[in-house]
Amino acid sequence: MHHYIVFGPQGSGKGTQSKLLCDDYDFVHISIGDIFRWHVSHHTKLAAKIKRITNAGLLVPDEIVEEVVSNRLQEHDWNYGFVLDGFPRTLRQAEYLFENWNMDKVIYLDIPDNVVFERVLLRAKIGEGSGFTKRADDNPEALEVRLREYHEKTKPLLELYKQKGVLLSVEGTRGIEEISQEIRQRLGLPAVPKGGID
């Protein structure tokens, strides 16, 4: 069984690398952002609260995230493993996760703030009129708030992961394929994926 976390700031490529791992190795991709967006699109009771918080560029509170993640993990719908994308984001969330689940590795996509701004604001620009959904927090002011919260609340997780011996730090400003190959090699995954290919 493979239990991984893909971790990094907005625009670091967490979703892309998570999906590549899951597509090739038949892991289940558990994206907290996708779960929240599902709630919003289905107008659930949780949706209005999530929208208010994220539109202000803030992180969703721990107790809400933990409940959503717990419900998702209890589905046990994976045969080979799962990749968590967007969770945990705070020390409390991480402690909750490690108390309840055995995690094998944390893949940290390390990119500097200036690259975050370039990628996210470019995505916002491209999103207009191109069929992409523009996020409400894809603007400089909200992004600055998100990055400040990221550094204050999420960066300390690196120390926890180091202490637990599960941190795998990857330089995230390179091309998608180069990053993907390094991740697979350092995780010790087979060159020919199992499960997803006949």
C-alpha positions in Angstrom: 0.0 0.0 0.0 1.2 3.5 -0.9 0.1 6.5 1.2 1.6 9.8 -0.1 1.1 13.5 0.5 1.9 16.0 -2.2 2.7 19.4 -0.6 3.6 22.9 -1.7 2.3 26.4 -2.2 -0.4 27.4 -4.7 0.9 27.1 -8.2 3.5 24.5 -7.3 2.0 21.8 -9.5 0.6 19.7 -6.6 -2.5 18.6 -8.6 -0.5 17.8 -11.8 2.1 15.6 -10.0 -0.6 13.9 -7.9 -2.7 13.1 -11.0 0.4 11.7 -12.8 1.2 9.4 -10.0 -2.4 8.2 -9.7 -2.9 7.7 -13.4 0.3 5.6 -13.8 0.1 3.6 -10.6 -3.6 3.3 -10.1 -3.5 5.2 -6.9 -6.6 7.3 -5.8 -6.2 11.0 -6.1 -7.8 12.7 -3.1 -7.8 16.5 -3.7 -9.3 18.6 -0.9 -9.8 21.4 -3.3 -11.8 19.2 -5.6 -14.0 18.0 -2.7 -14.7 21.5 -1.7 -15.5 22.5 -5.2 -17.9 19.6 -5.4 -19.7 20.9 -2.4 -19.9 24.4 -3.9 -21.3 23.1 -7.3 -23.9 21.0 -5.5 -24.9 23.8 -3.2 -24.4 21.8 0.0 -24.7 23.3 3.5 -21.0 23.5 3.6 -20.7 25.4 0.3 -21.6 28.9 1.4 -19.1 28.8 4.3 -16.3 27.5 2.1 -17.0 30.2 -0.6 -16.9 33.0 2.0 -13.6 31.8 3.4 -11.8 31.0 0.1 -13.0 34.2 -1.7 -11.3 36.1 1.1 -8.0 34.2 0.3 -8.1 32.4 3.6 -7.6 28.7 4.5 -10.6 26.6 5.5 -10.6 26.0 9.3 -9.0 22.8 10.6 -12.2 21.2 12.0 -14.0 21.5 8.6 -11.1 20.1 6.6 -10.5 17.2 9.1 -14.1 16.2 8.9 -14.1 16.2 5.1 -10.9 14.3 4.9 -12.0 11.7 7.4 -15.2 11.0 5.5 -13.3 10.6 2.3 -10.6 8.3 3.7 -13.1 6.1 5.3 -14.5 5.2 1.9 -11.5 2.8 1.4 -11.9 2.8 -2.4 -8.3 2.3 -3.3 -6.5 -1.0 -4.2 -2.9 0.2 -4.4 -2.8 3.4 -2.4 -3.8 7.1 -2.4 -2.2 10.5 -2.9 -3.4 13.4 -0.7 -3.3 16.8 -2.5 -4.0 19.9 -0.5 -4.0 18.3 3.0 -2.7 18.7 5.6 -2.1 22.4 5.6 -1.6 23.0 9.3 0.2 21.3 12.2 -3.1 20.3 13.7 -4.2 18.7 10.5 -0.9 16.9 10.1 -1.1 15.5 13.7 -4.6 14.4 13.1 -3.6 12.6 9.9 -0.6 10.8 11.4 -2.6 9.8 14.4 -5.1 8.0 12.2 -3.2 6.9 9.1 0.3 5.6 8.2 1.8 7.9 5.7 4.8 6.7 3.6 6.2 9.9 2.1 5.6 13.6 1.8 6.5 15.0 -1.6 7.3 18.7 -1.1 7.3 20.8 -4.3 9.6 23.7 -3.4 9.2 26.9 -5.4 9.9 30.5 -4.4 7.2 33.1 -3.9 8.0 35.1 -7.0 7.4 31.9 -9.1 4.1 31.3 -7.3 3.0 34.8 -8.3 4.0 34.4 -11.9 2.3 31.0 -12.3 -1.0 31.9 -10.5 -1.5 35.3 -12.0 -0.7 33.9 -15.5 -3.3 31.2 -14.9 -5.8 33.9 -14.0 -5.0 35.8 -17.1 -5.2 32.8 -19.4 -8.4 31.7 -17.6 -10.4 34.8 -18.9 -12.2 33.9 -22.0 -10.5 30.5 -22.5 -12.9 28.2 -20.9 -10.9 27.9 -17.7 -12.6 28.7 -14.4 -11.0 31.8 -12.9 -10.6 31.3 -9.2 -11.8 34.2 -7.0 -8.4 34.2 -5.2 -6.3 34.5 -8.4 -5.5 38.2 -7.8 -2.4 39.8 -6.2 -4.0 40.9 -3.0 -5.7 37.6 -2.2 -2.6 35.6 -3.3 -0.4 37.7 -0.9 -2.8 36.8 2.0 -2.7 33.1 1.0 1.1 33.0 0.8 1.4 34.8 4.2 -0.9 32.2 5.7 1.0 29.4 3.9 4.3 30.5 5.4 2.9 31.0 8.9 0.8 27.9 9.2 2.1 25.4 6.7 5.9 25.8 6.5 6.3 24.4 10.1 5.0 21.1 8.8 8.3 20.6 7.1 10.0 20.3 10.5 7.4 17.7 11.5 7.9 15.7 8.3 11.7 15.8 8.8 11.3 14.6 12.3 9.2 11.7 11.1 11.7 10.9 8.3 9.1 11.1 5.6 10.0 14.3 3.8 11.1 14.2 0.2 11.9 17.7 -1.0 11.8 18.3 -4.8 12.9 21.5 -6.6 9.6 22.5 -8.3 10.6 25.1 -10.9 11.6 22.6 -13.5 9.5 20.9 -16.2 6.6 18.6 -15.3 8.2 15.5 -16.7 11.6 16.0 -15.1 9.9 16.5 -11.7 7.7 13.5 -12.2 10.7 11.3 -13.0 12.6 12.4 -9.9 9.6 11.8 -7.7 9.1 8.2 -9.0 12.8 7.4 -8.7 13.1 8.7 -5.2 9.9 6.9 -4.1 11.3 3.7 -5.5 8.3 3.1 -7.8 8.8 0.6 -10.6 9.6 2.0 -14.1 6.7 0.0 -15.5 3.6 1.0 -13.5 1.6 -1.8 -11.9 -2.2 -2.0 -11.8 -3.0 0.8 -14.2 -1.5 -0.8 -17.4 -2.4 -4.2 -18.9 
